[in-house]
Amino acid sequence: MGCYEVSLGDTVGRGNIEKTKKLFEGLAGLPISSLAAHFHDTFDNAIDNIFTAISYGNFELTQVAEQLTLQLEDSAVAPIQ
């Protein structure tokens, strides 16, 4: 038992580069292998957020490819205001 991964999700797509930087800087003490990130592309920020997250550590290539694929296929989850 225990926690093997902390998943950070922006499921409404309101995240941006600055918010992503702040989030990962706040978690700097955790090993990057225990983090997962999920960004929706509702406001066209997912790819920028993914690459910002990658700059903070070595995500596995499969995680990155999966995220990019999911984000490019993403549909809006929250109403756009």
Buried (B, 14 or more C-beta within 10 A) or exposed (E): EEEEEEEBEBEBBEBBBEBBBEBBEEBEEEEBEEBBBBBBBBBEBBBBBBEBBBEBBEBEEEBBEEBBEBBEEBEEEEEEE
